[in-house]
Amino acid sequence: MLGSAPGLSGRWERLEPRPRARMLRQVLHAGLRTSFHALGRFVAGHPVFFASAPVLLSILLGASFSRYRVEEDVESLLAPKHSLAKIEGNLVDSLFPVNRSKHALYSDLQTPGRYGRVIVTTRKGSVLDPVHLDTILKLHKRIYQMQVTVPATGINSFNYSFSYLCLPDDKNVCIIDDIIRAMEEIQSARTSNRSIPNLRYPITQLADGRQAYIGHQLGGVQGWGPSGAVRGPGTGARGEGVRSARALQLTYYLQARGGLMDRVASQWEKAFCAELQHFAALHPKLGLYPSTSSSLRTDFQFSSVLARRPLLASLGACGVLAVLCCSMRDCVRSKPWLGLLALLSITLSGLTAAGILNLTGATYNSTYLGIPFVMLGHGLFGSFEMLSSWRRTREDQHVKERVASVFEDVMLRFSGSTMLHLMTLGLAASPLTNMEAVRLFCRTAALAVTISYVYTLSFYSSCLVFTGYLETGYRHGCFCRRVPKPDRLDSKPAWYRCLMYTRYQDEAQTTNPPHGVGHSHAHTPNSNLTHTHAHPHPHPHPTHTVNNPAVHGHSHVANSTHTHPLPHTHSTANTDPHPQDSHLLLGCVRRCYGDWITNTYVKPFVVLLYLVYISFGLMGFLQVTQGSDPSALVAMDTATVLYTRAQQRYFSSYSPVIGFYIYESAPYWNASVQRDLLEYAKGFQRISWLEAYLNYLSDRNQSTSQPRENFTHTLRHSFLREPQFAHFTDDIIFAERGQGEEPDVAASRIFLVAKTTENKREEMSVLLDTLRRLSLTSRVRFLIFNPSFVYLDRYAAAVSSPLRHSLLAVLFLLGLSSLAVVEPLVSVWLGLTLLSVQFGVLGFMTLWGVELDCMSVLCLISALGHSADCSGPLLCGFASGRGDSRTRWVRVALERHGVPSLQTLICYSAALVPVGSVRSNLTRTLFRCLTLTAGCSALHTLAFLPTLLTFLPPSKSRGHRPDGEGQRQEVECVEMNDSTRVVDQITTV
């Protein structure tokens, strides 16, 4: 990330008057580069220690996997951590706990600790047909009588049935769904040849006179119209007759009192699923879709199990391509083992990070599947940058000097990109993040990136030292066998000569004569050579910076700085004595792609492509949707997904039951309060004690507006004692006033159900916001709650805030660093690039069908660092050049930094391919987002930026005097440094 100061490497140089900010940047660059140079020499001097220490540390920490734990509470991961819905839920549980309900339970309103739920569908016909109805009641009986043994073996084993675990009513009988009672009445009427009771939808009346809401228990309903006409599914009015129904939902609530009962309930849930699977095999005409309290957790974590083999395949595919990217035709200069060692370094860092998490008691979840790809992209970027810099160093240097030069050239940028990663991940892992899954992922990813950075500096660098010694000894890069010289190789077979092909140093010196031939000065074969020539020449002076052998028309020594008056420039490919020894990708970029992408006739098409990119990105950006449904993050073809599909298909006509809770004492006897409450519930399907009570008073010709004592006395002693209204006692809480006085209604609840369409979750979100705004202005203090509100409430803000904070933090870091560390224009270009990549990824992922959920936001946060890895070095390489044309410096930047970025993107993309085959919604989102991240980063690094930089700032003539200023004083400073000693400086004026 951090750019290298042109011509400044701690040696002598003539400095021109420059602004203080630029001088400060140069001083900081000089200090940092000198520090990394010393660090490189130190690592190269102790390669065995730096290679073995990470391995031993990883093995020791890897032994802590005995403490491996999986996160149990999925709601805490996927729901906003701080939301009003959670506070409201706690208040509701304190006022109306599920154990307090003694008459009826609404399966989509209460969320007890343990439960079993099943949707029964028919392949043909209706669930109310006699044959299907008898089969469903038979299934209910088998579930009711099902027993589990805990412990499984031993003399202390006991059998537990549903009657022992269920929630009892006031008569100590298990509470069951109202639809079961209605079906039992229908079956009894058919058996005794009586008239079948009329079943209405969505509110029906049972035999005891009680009204029950069955909209969440009966699905796919076709009703009878007023004239006997058949209505479509879900189109019936309030209380119309049911002609047929395609689905039925049954819920069995369990009590979990203490650890033993929780284990028993857990075993019962497993037996419940097994029993349904066995029953479905015996009755193929019915479709059974079970769900339990642990289904979401099990199916959410099952993605990690499904992804094990694809992740190993990803590692293998990435390893093969990494070996190919590090290979050359020259068997000595080829470094195939470094590709595998780079992956080994990333693997060791991941193992170390996992060991630290285990020792600190952290838990794992399936969102961590994205962390290996964050490490892979960043680690491969550093590895290929170091290898590219190594190949630009002088081969006659000592290995220690070459490694020190690599550190001096690469580590400044690599450290800067690591800082960007840590900034984006660290801020998203802060308490500002309201999504626990995002916070945990970013915290773990920041730890892994830090360890990966340290291991790259230690383990991978020491491996580079070892391969450097192999290269110095002319040993085969793959087999480590010494390669014979050409005179001995001529007698070998052709395949052997091809396998052992290399170029000895004496060949290079014979083929490539000294650079200074034909010029007024000769260049010494020194690796750390600094020349500053001043001639009276009107043309811009091309400057060759550190590790820049490709700017001038001759092959220059590495790690040198030259300023020449020569007005001509040539392509490096034309003067390369051994073009076949170049890396394949480097040769393609140098001889083909660089000239093509900077061609005048190609630039308009690239600009047009960028406009198309922005247009489609904007199209998707305007269609971004929230993905607040937890079932969208579980493995495919699991119980959660199948149950959710069946529920959306058959039970989408009505919303879940919404609890309308009046949590403070209110003057219910007041006529205006009664009108307000009835007005609030207008338009909903409702089960309301207040409405039933007012109708009760009206039927008895009593006034609904009575004094408090009369209103409460009639409510307690007359209304609630009627059998058809007794179930309303669960919905009212009385508070004693004093001796001899009627108690007050301290709190109460009514149940509302809204008519919905296909966009059920969006409509629920709008309904939640509307009723909450109404509660702020109402005279009656009320709240509304449904368990699904925990995921809906403030979900958009909770999901998008980490991404927004990370993006602002990166832009702030770039702006701050431009004052003292980075070139200001580099910061501007990099910030615009990050924004463009983020905009494109967000837009295209929406067009690809990816919603904005916690997993996609995690990918967007990691995309900031990945795009900075790819485009940052290219921008720094281009901005560091002075003189010559923009096109020339774009080509040089592509050769130096575009090739490592291309290698990283190739290996990264190959690693993503096996993940796309995992049958999981979570990994599908991960694959699509990371694929778009790699594609957008590649477009910007290899197409958009090289084209735009050819005609947009920064200028390449900055820092040079204009024509006609007279002759400059000629100063030549030469510092010769070989592998063993430093020769005194010779200065000529």
N, C-alpha and C positions, 0 to 999 in steps of 0.2 A: 504494500500500500504506500509506504513512504518512498518518495522519489529520491533518486541519487543525485547529488549535486554534481553538475558537469565539471569535470576537470579538477575535482578536489578530492585527494586521497591522503591527505596528511603530508604531502611532499611540497617542494618549493614551487611556487607559481606566482606570476605577476598578476596582482589583483587590480582591477579597474575600480574607480569610484562607483559604488553601488548603494542603493538605499539600505538603511539600517536593518529593515525587516529581512531583506535577502541575505545580508551578511550574517544575521542571527541564525537564519536557516542553514547557511553554509557551516557556521561554527558547530551547530548542533549535529549536522550531518557528519562533519569530520569526527566529532567525539564519538558518535554512535558507531560509525564505520570502523573507527580504530578499536573500539571496544569489541565489536564482533570479530574483527581481524584477530585480536588477541584470544578471544574465546575459541575461534577456529583452530588456532595453533595449539591451544591447550587440549582441545578434544582430540586433535590429530596426534598429540604427544602421548595420550593415554587411551588408545582405542579399545583395549581389552576391558578396562574398567567400565567405560561408557557403553560397551556392547553387552556386558554380562549383568550389570546392575539392574537395568530395566527388566531383563528376563527373570532374574531371581525375585525381584519385587513383585512381578506379575504372578509368579508361581505361589509366592507366600500369600498374597491377597486373594488369589483365586481359590485357595483352600477354604475361604470363608463362605463358600456357597452352601454350606450346611445351614446357614442362617437365612437362606433365601425365603422370602415371604411375598405373597401376592396380595394386592389390595382387595379387600372384601367389600368396601362400601363404594359402589359405583356411582351412587347419587352424589356423594361428596366430590367425586372427580368431574362429573359431566354437568352438574348444575352450578349456577353462580353461587359463590361461597357466601357472599353477603347480599341478601335480597329481602325485600319486604315479604315475599311469599313464605320464606322460611320462618320469619317472625310470626306471621299470621298462622302458619301451621302449628307452631308450638302453642300459641294461644288456643287454637281449636282443640288440640290434644288435651290441654289442661281443663278445658270446659266440658268437652264431650269426648272422652276417651272411648276407644272402640269397645272396651270391656264393659262400658256403661250401657251400651245398646242391648236391650233385652227383647226386642220384638223383630226388628228388621235391620239388615245391613245392605248398603248400596255398594256393589262390588267395585265401582270405579270412583268411589268417594273416600272410603276408608283405606288406609294402607297399614294393616297390621304387620307384625314382624314376620309371620309365616302364613302362607296360604297356598292352596292349589286351585288352579282355574283351568277350564277346558271349554273350547268352542266345538260344538257338535254340528256338523253339516250333513246334508243328504246329497247323494249323487243324483237322485231323482225323487221327485215328489216333495212332500212337506214333512217337517219334523213332527207335526201334529197328526199325521196319518196314524191310524191305529198300530200298524206294525212298527213304525219308527218310534212312536210314543212309548210303546211297551218296552222296546229295546233300550231307550234312554232311561226309563225308570229302573230297568234291570241294572244298567250301568251305575245309576245312583246308589242302588242297594249294595252293589259290590264294593263301591268306594266307601260307603258308610260302614260296612262290616270288615273292611280290610284292616289287617293287623301288622304291626312291625315289632320285632324283637330287639330289645336293647338291654344289655350288650348282646351281641350276636351269639356268643357262646358263654357257658359258665352257669354255675348254680344260682347266680343272682340275676339271671335274665328274666325279663318280664315282657308280656305281650301288651301292646298299646294299640287301641283302635281309635277311630275318629271320634266316637262318643266320649272318650276320655280326654281328647285334645281339643275338642270344639269349643266354641263360645256358647255358653248356655243362655237360655232366656229366663224369664221370671219363674217358669215352671221347671227349670233345670233340664230342659230339652234343647238339643242342639238347634241353633238358628240356621235355617236353610233358606235358599232363595224362594221368593214368592212364586216363581214360575213352576217350581216343583209341586207346590200345593195346588196350583191351578191345574197342572197335568194330572195329579192324583184325583182331583175332582172329576175331570173329564173321563179318566179311566173308570172310576167308580160308577159314573152315570152310564157308560157304555155297558159295563158288566151287569148292572141291574136294569137295563133297558129303560132308563129314564131319559128325559130330554137333556141333551148336552148343554151345560151352562155356556152362555155367550162370553167368549174371551175378547176383550177389547184391547186396543193398542193406541198409545203407549201406556195409558193408565186404565187398569182393569179393577173390577170389584170381586173380592174373594167371597167365599161362602159365608164367612163370619161378618160380612158387611164392610170389611176394611178395604179401602182403596190402596192399591199398590202400583208403583211405577215399574213396568217391565220393559221399558225401552232399551235398557242395556242388557237384558236377558233374552230377548227375542229379536232376531235380525232377519233381514230380507223379507219383510212382511208385505203381503198384498192384502189390502182391506176391501170391505164391501162399501160401495158408495151409498148415498141416500136412497137411490132407486134400485139398489141391488147390483149396480154396475161394479165391475172390478177396478180397483185403483192400483196404480203402480206401486212398487216397493217404496216404502217410506213416505208416501204421499198422503197418508190418512190424516184425518182431522182428529181432534182430541176425543178419545174414547170410542172410536169407530170399531166395528167388528173385524176380526181377523179371519181372512179366508185361508191363507197359507203362510208358512214361514220356512225359510231355507236354512236358518241357523238358530242355535240355542247356546247360551253361555251359562255355565254353572260355576259357582265359586264356593270353596270350602275354607273357612277361616279356622286357624289354629291358634292356640295359646302357647306362648313360649315363656313360662315362668321359671327363670333361673337357667343355669347351664345344662342340667339334665334334660329338662323339657325342651330346650332349644335343640339338643342333639336328637331327641326323639322326633321332634318336628322336622328336622332335617332329613332323618331317615324316612319319615312318612312321605315327604315330598318326592324322594327318589322312588319309593314304592308306588306312589301315585302315578308317576310317569311310566314306570314299568307296567303297571296294571292297564293303563290306557293303551300302551303299545300292544299288549297282548290282546286286549279287547278289540282293537282296530283290526288285528289280523283275523279274528273270528267273525267280524261283521264288516265285510268290505264295502257294503252299501253306505256306510257312514264314514265321514271324515272327522278325525279327532285331532285337535290342535291344543296341546297342553301348554301351560305356563305356570311357573311357581315363583316364589319370592327370590329364589337363587338363579333363575333362568338368565336374567340379564347379566349378572356377574359372570356366570359360567360361559355364556356365549361371547361376552366381551373379551374375556381372557383367552377364549379358544382361538382367536386370531393368532396369538403368539405360537400356539401349538401347530397350527396349519402352516405358519411361515418358517418353520425350522429348516426343512429341506430346501425350499426356495432360497433362503438366505445362504445356505451352504453352496447352492448352485450359483448364486450371485457372486460369492467370494471366488469360486472357481473360474467363472467367466471373466471376472475382473482381473484375476491373476494371469490368465492366458493373454489377455490384451495388454496388461502391464508389462509382461515379458516381451511381447512383440514391440511395444512402444519404446522399450529400452534397448532393443537390439539394433545392430547395424551389420553391414556386410563385413566390415573389418572385425575379425574375431577377437582381437586384443582390445580395441576401443569399445566393443559392444559390452553392455552391462545388463544382461538378462536377469541376473540374480537380484539386481537392485529393485526390479519391479516386484518380485516376490517378497523381498525384504521390506519394501515400503508397506505392503499389505500386512506383513508380520508386525511391523511397528504399530500400525493402526489397531491390529488385533490385540497386541499386548497392552496398548493404552486402554482399549475397551475393557479388557480383563481387569486391569488395575482399577479403573473407575467403578466397575461392578463390585470388586472386593471392598472398596471404600464404602459404597452404599450398603453392602451387607453388614459391615462392621458398625455402621452408624444406625442400623435398624430401619433403613428405608424400605419401602415396599415397591413392587414392580406392577406395571400395568401395560396393556397392549400398545399404548401410545409410544412407548419406548422403542418400538420397531423403527421409528424414524431416526433415532440417534446414530446407529451405524452409518447411515448415509450422510449425516452431517459431518461425522469424523472422516468418512471416506473422501468426500469432496475436498475438505480442507487439507487432509494429510497428503493426498495425491498431488494437490497443487504445490505444496512445499517440496515434495520429493522430485517432481519433474522440473521445477524451477532450479533446484540444486544441481540436478544432472545436466540441465542445459547450460548452466553457468560453468560447470566442471569442464564441459567440452569446449568452452571458449578460453580456457586457461592454457598457458604454455606447457607443452609436454616435457620440455627439458627442465622444468622446475621440480623441486622436491615436493613430495606428496603433502608435506605439512604446509608448504607455501600455497599449493594449489587449493587445499581445503580452507586455509585462511582467506584466500581470495574469494572462494565461494561464499563463505560466511559474510565477508565484507560486502559482497554484491547482492546477496539474496535475503539475508536475515532481516534487513531493515524493512523490506516490503512484506516479508512473511510475518514479522512481528506486528506490523501495522494491520494486516488482514486479521490476525488473531485478536488484536484489540477490538476490531469491529465486530467480530463474532461474539466476543465476551460482552461488549457493550449491548448488542441487541438481545442476547440471551439473558444477560444479567438483569437488565431492566424489566424484561418480561417475567423473570423469576422473582421480582421484588413483591412486597406486600401490596403494591398498587394493582397487581393482577387479581381479578375477582374470580378467575376460573382455576380451580385447583389442578386440573390435568395439565393446563398450559404452564402453570407455575412449576410443577414438579418436572415436567419435560425439560423446560429451559434451564432449570437448576442442574439437572443431571447432564444435559448437553454441554453446559458451560464447563462443568467439571471434566467431562470427557475431552473437550477441545483443548483445555489447558494441559491435560496429561499428554494428549497427542502432540502438542507443540513441544513439550519438554522431551518426549521420546524422539521426535524428529531431530532435535538438536543433539541428542545423545546417541541413541541406538542407530538411527539411520545414518547419521554423520560418521559414526565409527565404521559402519558397513561401507560407506563411501571411501573411507581411508583404506580398508582392506582391499577393496577392488582397485583402488589406486595403486597399491603396491603390486597387485597382479599385473596391472597395465604397465607399470615401470619395468617389471621383469619380463615383459612380452610373453605373458601366459594367456592361454585361451580364456575368454571371458566366461565360457560355460563349463569347460572341463578342467580349467586351471592347469592345463599342461603347457609347457613352454613351446612356443611356436618356432619351428626351424627357420633359418634365414633362406632367402630366395634361392641361393645356389644349391642348397640341400633339398629345397622343396621341388625343384624342377624335375627331379628323378621320381617323384611320387605320382600316383594315379591322379586323374583329373578330379575325382570326387574328393580326394584328400587335399588337393591344392585348393579346391573351392572351400572346403571346410576350414582350412588353416590359413586362409588368405588374411594378410595384414600388410601394413606399410611400415617399414623400419625408419627410424629417424634419419639415417644417412640418406635414404631415398628421398625423404622430404627435402633435405638440404640440397641434394643434387638437382631435384626437379624444380624447386622453388628457390632461385638465386636470391642474394641479399636484396632487401627492399630498396636500398638506397642507390642502386645502380641506375645511372642516367640522371641523377639528381645532384644538387649541390651539397648534400649532406648524406651521410650513411647512418643507418639505424643499427644499433647494437642488438644482438640477439638476447636482450634482457627482458625479463617478464615484468619488471616494475620500472618502466622507463617513462620519463616525463620530459617532453620537449615543448618549448614555447618559442615559436619563430615569429618574427615580425618582419614583413617585407612591404615595400610600398606597392601594394596591389589594390586596385579599386574594387575587386570582387569580394563577396562574403567569403569568409574563411571557414571551411568545414572543420568542425571540431570532433575529435574522436575521444569518447569518454571511456571510463573503465569498462573492461569487458566488451569492447565494441570493435570487432575486427571487420565489420562489414560496411562501414560508412564510406571509406575511401576506395579508390580504385585499385588498391593493393591489399595484400593480406598482411595486416599489422599484428604486432604482438599483443597478447592479452594484457589486461590490467595496465593500460598505458593511456597517456593523454597527449595528443598531437594537435597542433594547429598549423596547417599548411597553407601556402599561398596558391596552390595549384588550382587552376580554374576548372579543370575537367574532373568528372566523376564517371566511374564505370561500374557495371554490375559485378558483384563479387563472384557470381557464377561463371563469368567469363574468364576470371583469372585463377579460379580454384584449380590447383594442380591435380587434385584427385576428387573430382565431383562425385564419383561413384562411392566414395567413402562417407559421404554425408548421410545423415539420417533420412529415411524415406519421406517422412512428413516434412522435415526441414527442407529437403530438396524440392518437394512439391510447392511449398510456400515460397521458397526463394526464387525458383525458376518459372513458376506458373501462376500461382494464386495471387501473390503480391502484385505482380504486374497487371493481372486481370481485374482485381477489385479496385485498383487505383486508375484504371483506364477511364479516359474522359467520356467514352460512350457508355460505360457501365454505370457510372455514378448516377445519372438520372433515374435509371431503373431501380437502383438501391434506395434512393430517396422516395421513389414511388412505392416501393415495398414497405418502407417505414411508415408512410402515410396509411397504407392498407392495414399494417400492424396496429397503428393507433386507432383506426376506425373500428376494427373488429374488437379491440380491447375495450373501447368505449361502449360498443354495443353490448358486450357481456357485463361491463361494469354497471350499466343501468338496469340489469336484470338480476343482480345479486340477491339471493334469497337466504334466509336463515335455515340452519339445519339443527333445530333444537330437539329433534326426535332421537332419543338414545339408541333406538333400534337401528339407526343408520350407521352405527359404529360397531356392529357385531358381525360375526362370521355369517356368511350366507348359508341358506338351507338348514338353519338351526331352529330350535323351538321358538325362540323369540321372533325371528323373522317370519316364520310361517304363521305364528299366532297373530302378529301385527297385520300381516296381509289379510288374514281372514277377518280380523276386526274392522279393518278399513273397508273391506268389501261388503260386509253384512251389517255393520253397526255404525255406519257413518251418517245415518239420517239425523241423528240427534247427538248433541254434545254430551260429554260426561256430566254426571250429576254435579251441580255446583252448589255448595253449601252457602247459604245466606245467613250469616251469624250476627245476631244483635247482642253485642257483648256487654252492654250497659243497661241498667234499668230504664225502661221507657214507659210513658203513659199510654199503654195499649187501649185503655178505655176511652181515650180522647178520639173524637171523630176525625179530626184533621190528621192525626198520626195514623189512624186506620186507613184513611184515603191515601196517604203517602206510601204506606207499605204495600197496599194493593196496587198502586200505580207502578211501583218499582217492579213488581212481579208480573205486570201485565205483558202479554206477548210470549211468556214462557210456559212450558208445561211445568206444573208445580205440584208439590205435596206440601201444603201449608196448614199448620194447625190454626193459625189466625183466621184464614179464610173459612176453614171448616167450622170453627167456633162461631164466627159471625153468621154463617148460614144456619147453624144450630139454633142460635138465638132468634133468628128471623123466622124459622119454621115454628117456633113456639110463641110467636107474636111478642117477643121481648125486644126491648130497645137495645141496640148495639152500643149506644153511648150511655153507660151506667156509671155510677160512682165506683171508685176503686174497690171498695170492700165487696160490693155486690158482684162486680165483674170478676174478681178473683175467686170469690166463694162459688159462684156458678161454674167457673172453669174447673176448680179442683174437685168439687163434690158432685157435680152432675155430668159435665161434658167428658172428663177424663175417665169416668167410671163406666161409660158406655162401652160395650165390647168393640164396636167398630172404630172407636176413637181412643182406645186404651194405648195404642202404640205411640200416640203423641206424647206420652209421658217421657219418652226418651229425648224429646226435643225441647223441653222446658225445664229450667232450673229455678226453683223458688228459694227466696231468701227470707228467713224469719225476721220479723220486725220487733215485736214485743209481746208481752203476755196478753193473750186475748185478742190480738189483732191478726188480720189476714196477712199472709206473707206477700211480698212483692215478687214479680217475675224478674229475676235478676238477669237472666240471659235466655235466649231462645234461638231456634234455627228453623229455617224453612229450606226446601230443596227446589232448585230451579233447573230446568233442562231447556236448552235452546235448540231450535231447528238449524241444522248446518248443511253445508254442501260438501263438495270434494275437498276444498281448502279448509279442512277442519281446524288445524293448528293455527293458521293465520286468523281465522274468525274467532277462535278462543282468545288469542292475544288482543285483538281489537275489543272483544267483550270485556276482558279483564281491565284494560285501560279505561273503558267507558264507565264501568261500574265503580272503579276506584275514584274517578273524578266526581262521580255522583255522591260517593260517601263523604267527600270533603265538604259538601254544601248541605248535606241532609241534616235535619234536626235529630234524626235517630242515628246513633253511632253503630255502624255495622261494618262488616268486612265480608269478603267472599273468598272462598278457598276451594281448591281442588288439587290433589297431588301433582297433576301435570303442570300447575302454575309454577312449581319450583323450577322447572326447566325453561318455562316461557318468560318468567319475570326477569327483565333487564338482561336477557340473553344476548341481544345484539350488542349492547354496550360492553358486557363482560367478555364477549368473544373478540370484538374489534379493538378494545382498548390496549391490549398488549402489543398488537401490531402497530397501532398508532404511536404508542409510546416508544417502541423500538425504532421506528422510522424517524421520529423526531430526535431521538437520542443520537442516531447515526449522523443526521444532518448537523446537529449541534457539535458533535465531535469533529466532523470535517471542517466546519466553520472555525472552530477553536484552533484546530491543528494548523489551519492555513496561515495563522498569524505567526507561527514559529517553526513549524516542522514541514508541512507539505506546501508545494506551490499552490497559490490560491486558485489558479485555473484548473489544476488537477482536482482540487476539492469540488469545484463547481461542476466539472464534467462528471466526476464520480457520483456526486449527489444526483445529478440529472439522470445518469444511467441507472442508479438504484431505483429512482422513482419510475422510470420507464419500464424496467423489468418487473417491478411490483405491479404496476398498472396492467401490463400485458398478462402476467400470470393470473391475476385476479379476474380479468375479463375473460380470458380463454378458458379458465377452469369452470366458469359459470356456463359458457357455451358448451362445455363438455359434460355438463350435468352434475357438477360438484357444487354442493351447497356450502355456505360459510358456517362450518362447525369448528369445534376445537381442533380437529385433526388438520383441516385445511389451513387454519390460522397458524398452527405450528409449522407447517410447510412454508407458509409465506414469511414467517419470521426467519427461518433458516435460509430462505432464498436471498435475504439481504446479504448475509455473509458469503453465500456461494457466488452471487453476481459480483460482489466486490473482489473475490479471489480471481475471477476470470478477467475482469476488465481493468482492475486497478493497476497491475504491472504494465499493461499495454499503454495506459494513459501516462504513467510515470516515465516509461521509456520514451514516449513521444515528446513529452514536455521537457525532458532533460537535454534534448538536442538543441544545438545552436548552429545557425548557419545552414546552408544547403536548402533544399526545397522541402515543402511539407510532404510531398509524395515520397521523397526519398526516406524521410524519417518514419513515415507510416510503414514503409516496407521493412525498415530496420526493426521497428517495434514488433511487427508481425513475426519476423524471423526469430527474434529473441524471446518474446513473451507470448505471441500468438500460438506458437507450436506447443509449449507446455500446457497452455490452456486447452488447446485442442486435444492433447493426449489425455488430460484430466477428464474432459467431457466425454471422450470415447469410452474410457474405462468406467466412468460413472454411469453412462447410459447403458452399457452392457450389464452392469450390476443391477439395474432397475428392471430389466426384461423379465427375469424369473419371478420377481415380486408381482408382476401383473397377472400371473397365472393363479395366484392364491384366491380361493373362493371366500373372500371376506370384503365387506363394505369398507372397513377401515383401511385395509391394504390397497383396495381399489382407489380410494381417495388419496392415499399416500403415493401410489404409483402415478396417478394422473397429475398431481400437483408437482411432484419432483421431476417428472418428465417435461412438463411445461417450464419449470425452472431451468432445467438444463438447455432446453431448446431456445428459450428467450435469451439466456446468457450467451449461448453460442451465436445467436443472431447479432447481438450487440457487440460482442468481442470480435467476431470475424467478418462482419458485414457493415453494420451501421456505423460504428465508431471509426473504422479505417476510412470509410467514405466521407463522413462528416468532418473529420479532422483535416482533410486535404484542402478545405476551403473555409474553415472556421478557426477562431483563435484556439491555442496560443500561436503567436507569430514566431517564425524561425530566425528572423533577422535581429531580434532583440539582443542588446548587449554588445553590438558592433557599431563602430563609428561609421557615419555616412561617407559617401565618396567626397574626395577633395579636401579632406582634413589634413592632408600632408602625410609624410612618411612617419611610421611608427618606429620607435627605438627597437632594435633587434636584440633580443635577449635569448640565450640558449642555456637551459639548465639540464644537465644530464645526471641521472642517478642510476648507477648500475648495481644490480642486486642479483647475485646468483644463489644457488641452493645452500651455500656454506658461509658466505661472508658478504659484507656490504662494502663496496669500494667508495672512496671519498668522492664527493661531488666535484664536478669540473664545470666551472661557470665561465662562459665567454661573453664579453660585452663588446 
